[in-house]
Amino acid sequence: MQKSRISCWAFFALSLSIVSCSDDDAALDPVVIGNPCNKVEVTNDITQPTTWKSGNVYVIREDLVVESELTIEPGVIIKTDEARIMTTGNGRINAQGTANSHIIFTSIADDSCCGDTNGDAMGSTAQKGDWTGIYLNGGANHLFKYCDILYAGRNRGGYYTAVQVSVAGNVFEFDHCTIAHTASGNTASAYAFYGSYHMQDNTVSRFTNNVLYDNDRPLYMDCNYTLSTTNVFHNPADAAQKNKRNGIYLFDSAKSNWVTNWDVTEVPYVVNDFNQGALNNTLNINANVVVKFSHAIAGISFQANRPVNLYGTAVLTSYKDDTHGGDTNGDGNATVPSAGDWDGYFNTDPNTYVSAANILYDNH
C-alpha cells in the first residue's frame, strides 16, 4: 500500500538504524523509518482544557472522549489503535497545524511518523481501517487546519468514516487537510467524510482547500451545501491516485429561501433520491458541472418558486456514464449507461419532463 507522501515525509527525515558492523548481521538489523518521538500514552478522557505538545506522539488505544477543549500544537502526531476520538457536550478540538508542520492523525502501525511506536520493528504496516476516526458529536468551533487524517475507517455500527459529523458537532472548519487511505464497506454510511444533512450551510460547516484521495466514496453532504472549488479529489503528488467512487454524494433535503451553487467540476455530484427543493430555494448547476443519478427513481424537479438554473455546458446523466465525469461507480467497464437509468429533469409547473442535449440516459 502506498503511504502518504503529503504528511510525514515532509516533516521527519528518513533514518536508517544499523546497529551491527557485521555483514552477516546487517540483513537482520531493523530499519526504522521516521525519527522517533517522545511517546505519550493517552489513558484518560479530556475533561479539562488540555494541550498536546509538539515533539510528542500521542498514542490512543481506547476510545477517547473529548468533553473540554483539546488544543493540538503544530507537528503533533496522534497514533490510534482501532479506537475513535469523539467530542461530546462542550468538547472542542483545536488542531491548528501549519503548512510546514502538519498535525497527523494516523495508525499505530504507521512507522513513517515518529518511528516504530508499536515496537514491532517491521512486523506491521499501516492499513486502511486501522482506527475508527474522528466523530464530532458535540461542541462547537472545531478547527482542523493543516491536518492529515490517514488509515481510518474502521467499522463502527456500519459507519466507515475518517470524519463523522452529527447535528451536535456541525460547527467546524476543515482547511488544508488531507483525508486519505480510509477503509470502506457496503453500507449507506461508508464515506471518508460523512457530513450528511448536518453539513448544510458553508458558513457554519466550513470545508476548504482539502485533499481527499485513496478513499472509496470521499464526501457526503447535504444537497443545499455550496462546496468550495478549492477542494481536490486526487493526490497532488500523483494525479492518477483518486478515490474509487470519486464523487460528491448528496443527501436530499429541502431548504427554503436558500441559494445553492454546484460549482465543482473535478468530480460529479451524485444524486441518490428525487431532488425537489423547497419554496424559494434556488439551485444553480453551473458551467461544466456533471450531475449523476444513481438509480431509476432518482431525478430533479423545479418550478417558478423553486428554480433550478441548468447551465448549457452542465450535464445530467447516469451513474454508469463513464464518459462524463469518469468511472464514478467504481466498476471499471462492468456497466454501461442506458435509457431509463434515472427518472429525469421535471418541470412541475406544466408537469412535463425536460429534454435537452445535455440530459442523458433518463427515463423521459
C-alpha positions in Angstrom: 0.0 0.0 0.0 1.3 3.4 -0.8 2.0 5.6 2.1 1.0 9.3 2.1 3.8 11.5 0.9 1.9 14.7 1.8 2.2 14.0 5.6 5.1 12.5 7.5 7.8 12.6 4.9 7.7 16.4 4.7 8.4 16.8 8.4 10.5 13.8 9.5 13.8 12.8 8.0 14.3 9.2 6.8 16.7 7.4 9.2 18.3 4.0 8.7 19.3 2.4 12.0 22.2 0.0 11.6 23.4 -1.4 14.9 25.8 -4.1 13.7 29.0 -3.8 11.7 28.9 -7.4 10.6 27.9 -8.1 7.0 26.2 -11.3 8.2 24.1 -9.4 10.8 23.3 -6.4 8.6 20.4 -8.1 6.9 18.8 -8.7 10.3 19.2 -5.2 11.5 15.9 -3.3 11.9 15.1 -0.4 9.5 13.5 2.5 11.3 11.5 4.9 9.1 11.0 8.4 10.6 12.6 9.9 13.6 11.3 8.6 17.0 9.3 11.0 19.2 8.6 11.2 22.8 5.7 8.8 23.3 2.7 9.8 25.5 0.1 7.1 26.2 -3.4 8.7 26.4 -5.3 6.9 29.1 -7.9 9.4 30.3 -10.7 11.3 28.5 -10.3 15.0 28.0 -12.4 16.5 30.9 -10.5 19.8 31.3 -8.6 22.1 29.0 -5.6 20.2 27.7 -2.8 20.9 25.3 -0.9 18.2 23.3 2.7 19.5 22.7 4.8 19.4 19.6 7.6 16.8 19.6 5.3 14.2 21.1 3.5 11.2 19.6 0.2 10.6 21.4 -1.0 7.0 21.5 -4.7 6.2 21.8 -5.6 2.6 22.4 -9.2 3.0 23.7 -12.0 5.4 22.6 -11.1 8.9 23.6 -14.0 11.3 24.7 -13.3 15.0 24.4 -15.5 16.8 26.8 -13.4 20.0 27.2 -11.1 21.9 24.9 -8.2 19.9 23.4 -5.6 22.1 21.7 -3.1 20.2 19.5 0.1 22.1 18.5 1.7 22.0 15.1 3.7 18.9 14.4 1.9 16.7 16.9 1.4 13.1 15.8 -1.6 11.1 17.1 -1.5 7.3 16.5 -4.5 5.3 17.2 -5.1 1.6 17.6 -8.7 0.7 16.5 -10.2 3.4 18.6 -12.2 6.6 18.0 -11.8 10.2 19.0 -15.2 11.7 19.9 -16.3 15.1 21.1 -19.4 15.4 23.3 -21.0 18.2 25.3 -18.8 21.3 25.3 -15.8 19.3 23.9 -13.8 21.1 21.3 -10.8 20.1 19.2 -8.5 23.0 18.2 -6.0 21.3 15.9 -4.2 24.1 14.1 -1.1 23.0 12.2 0.9 25.0 9.7 1.9 24.5 6.1 5.4 23.3 7.3 4.2 21.4 10.3 1.1 19.4 9.9 -0.8 17.6 12.6 -1.1 14.0 11.7 -3.8 11.5 12.9 -2.7 8.1 11.8 -2.4 4.4 12.5 -0.4 2.9 15.4 1.4 0.9 12.7 2.4 3.9 10.7 6.2 3.9 11.2 6.7 6.8 8.8 5.6 9.2 11.6 7.7 9.2 14.7 9.2 5.8 14.0 8.2 2.4 15.3 5.7 3.4 18.0 4.1 0.0 18.4 7.5 -1.6 18.9 7.2 -4.4 16.4 10.0 -3.3 14.1 8.8 -4.2 10.6 6.1 -6.5 11.9 3.2 -4.4 10.7 2.4 -1.7 8.2 -0.4 0.8 8.3 -3.6 -0.4 6.6 -6.9 1.2 5.8 -9.3 0.9 8.8 -6.6 0.5 11.5 -8.5 3.0 13.6 -12.1 4.3 13.6 -11.9 8.0 13.0 -13.0 11.4 14.4 -16.6 11.8 15.5 -17.8 15.4 16.0 -20.8 14.6 18.3 -20.8 17.8 20.3 -19.0 21.1 21.0 -18.6 24.0 18.5 -16.0 25.8 16.5 -13.9 22.7 15.9 -10.8 23.7 13.9 -8.7 21.3 11.8 -6.1 23.2 9.8 -3.2 21.5 8.0 -4.2 18.2 9.5 -3.7 14.8 7.8 -6.2 12.0 8.7 -4.8 8.7 7.5 -5.8 5.0 7.6 -9.1 5.5 9.4 -12.5 4.0 8.6 -12.7 1.0 10.9 -16.3 -0.2 11.1 -18.4 1.3 13.9 -22.0 0.4 13.6 -22.0 0.4 9.8 -20.1 3.7 9.6 -16.8 3.5 7.8 -15.5 7.1 8.1 -12.4 9.1 8.8 -14.6 12.0 10.0 -18.3 11.7 11.0 -20.4 14.7 11.9 -23.6 14.9 13.9 -26.1 17.7 14.3 -24.4 18.5 17.7 -21.0 18.9 16.0 -21.6 20.6 12.8 -19.9 23.9 13.6 -16.4 23.3 12.3 -13.7 24.3 9.9 -11.5 21.9 7.9 -8.9 23.8 5.9 -5.8 22.4 4.1 -6.4 18.9 5.5 -5.7 15.6 3.8 -8.0 12.7 4.2 -6.6 9.5 2.7 -6.5 5.7 2.9 -9.9 5.4 4.5 -11.5 1.9 4.7 -14.9 1.4 3.3 -17.8 -1.1 3.3 -21.1 -1.8 1.6 -23.3 0.3 3.8 -25.1 3.6 3.3 -22.8 5.2 5.9 -19.5 4.5 4.2 -17.9 7.8 3.3 -14.4 9.2 4.2 -16.0 12.5 5.3 -19.6 11.9 6.5 -21.3 15.3 6.7 -24.8 14.2 5.6 -27.6 16.7 6.2 -25.7 18.2 9.1 -23.3 19.7 6.6 -25.8 22.1 5.0 -24.5 25.7 5.5 -20.9 26.5 4.4 -20.8 29.5 6.8 -21.3 27.0 9.7 -19.6 23.9 8.4 -16.5 25.3 6.6 -14.7 22.9 4.3 -11.9 24.5 2.1 -8.6 23.6 0.4 -8.8 20.0 1.4 -7.4 16.9 -0.4 -9.3 13.6 -0.5 -7.7 10.5 -2.2 -7.3 6.8 -1.9 -10.7 6.5 -0.3 -13.9 4.8 -1.6 -16.6 7.5 -1.6 -14.8 10.7 -0.4 -17.6 13.1 0.7 -21.2 13.0 1.7 -23.0 16.3 2.3 -26.4 18.0 2.1 -27.7 18.9 -1.4 -28.0 22.5 -0.3 -24.3 22.9 0.7 -22.2 25.1 -1.7 -18.9 23.3 -1.7 -15.7 25.3 -2.3 -13.9 24.6 -5.6 -10.6 24.8 -3.6 -11.1 21.1 -2.5 -9.5 18.4 -4.7 -10.2 14.8 -5.1 -6.8 13.3 -6.1 -3.3 13.0 -4.7 -1.5 16.2 -5.6 1.7 14.2 -5.8 0.2 11.7 -8.2 -2.9 12.9 -10.1 -3.8 9.3 -11.1 -4.4 8.4 -7.5 -8.0 9.3 -6.9 -10.9 7.8 -5.0 -12.6 4.5 -6.0 -16.1 6.0 -6.4 -14.9 9.6 -7.0 -17.8 12.0 -6.5 -19.6 14.4 -4.2 -22.5 12.4 -2.7 -25.6 14.3 -1.8 -28.2 13.9 1.0 -31.5 15.1 -0.4 -33.3 17.7 1.8 -35.5 20.7 1.4 -34.2 24.1 2.5 -36.4 27.2 1.9 -35.2 30.6 0.9 -31.7 29.4 0.0 -29.4 29.7 -2.9 -27.1 26.7 -3.6 -24.3 26.5 -6.2 -23.0 23.3 -7.6 -19.6 24.5 -8.9 -17.1 21.7 -8.6 -16.1 20.3 -12.0 -13.3 17.8 -11.0 -15.8 15.2 -9.9 -19.5 14.7 -10.4 -22.3 15.4 -7.9 -24.2 12.2 -7.2 -28.0 12.3 -6.5 -29.4 9.2 -4.8 -33.0 10.4 -4.5 -35.5 12.6 -6.3 -34.4 16.2 -5.5 -37.4 18.5 -5.3 -36.1 21.5 -3.4 -38.2 23.8 -1.3 -40.1 27.1 -1.6 -37.8 29.9 -2.8 -34.9 27.6 -2.9 -32.6 28.3 -6.0 -30.2 25.7 -7.3 -27.6 26.8 -9.8 -25.9 23.9 -11.7 -23.0 25.8 -13.2 -20.7 25.5 -16.2 -19.1 22.1 -16.9 -20.6 20.5 -13.8 -21.6 16.9 -14.1 -24.5 15.5 -12.1 -25.1 11.8 -12.0 -28.2 10.0 -10.8 -27.7 6.6 -9.1 -30.9 4.7 -9.8 -34.2 4.7 -11.7 -36.2 6.8 -9.4 -33.6 9.5 -8.8 -34.1 12.8 -10.5 -34.6 16.5 -10.1 -37.6 18.8 -10.4 -38.1 22.6 -10.4 -40.8 25.2 -10.8 -41.1 29.0 -10.7 -40.9 29.3 -6.9 -38.1 26.8 -6.6 -36.0 27.3 -9.7 -33.1 25.2 -11.0 -30.8 27.0 -13.3 -29.0 24.4 -15.5 -26.1 25.9 -17.4 -25.8 24.8 -21.0 -22.5 23.0 -20.6 -23.5 21.2 -17.4 -24.5 17.5 -17.9 -27.2 15.5 -16.2 -26.6 11.8 -16.7 -26.5 8.2 -15.4 -24.3 7.0 -12.6 -23.0 4.4 -15.1 -21.9 7.0 -17.6 -18.0 6.9 -17.5 -17.7 9.3 -20.5 -18.8 12.3 -18.3 -17.0 12.7 -15.0 -15.2 9.3 -15.1 -15.9 6.0 -13.5 -17.9 7.3 -10.6 -19.5 4.0 -9.6 -16.0 2.4 -9.5 -16.8 -0.7 -11.5 -14.5 -0.2 -14.5 -16.2 -1.3 -17.6 -18.6 -3.7 -15.9 -21.7 -1.5 -16.5 -22.7 0.8 -19.3 -25.4 3.6 -19.3 -28.8 3.1 -20.9 -32.1 5.0 -21.2 -34.1 4.8 -18.0 -31.1 4.7 -15.7 -32.6 7.6 -13.8 -36.0 9.3 -13.8 -35.5 12.7 -15.4 -35.5 16.5 -15.2 -39.0 17.5 -14.3 -40.8 20.9 -14.6 -43.5 20.9 -12.0 -45.5 23.9 -13.3 -46.7 22.3 -16.6 -45.9 18.8 -15.2 -43.6 17.9 -18.0 -40.1 16.4 -18.3 -37.5 18.5 -20.0 -35.3 17.0 -22.8 -32.1 18.6 -24.0 -28.8 17.6 -25.5 -27.1 17.7 -22.0 -29.7 15.5 -20.4 -28.7 11.9 -20.9 -30.0 8.4 -20.2 -33.1 9.5 -18.3 -36.4 7.7 -18.5 -38.2 10.6 -20.1 
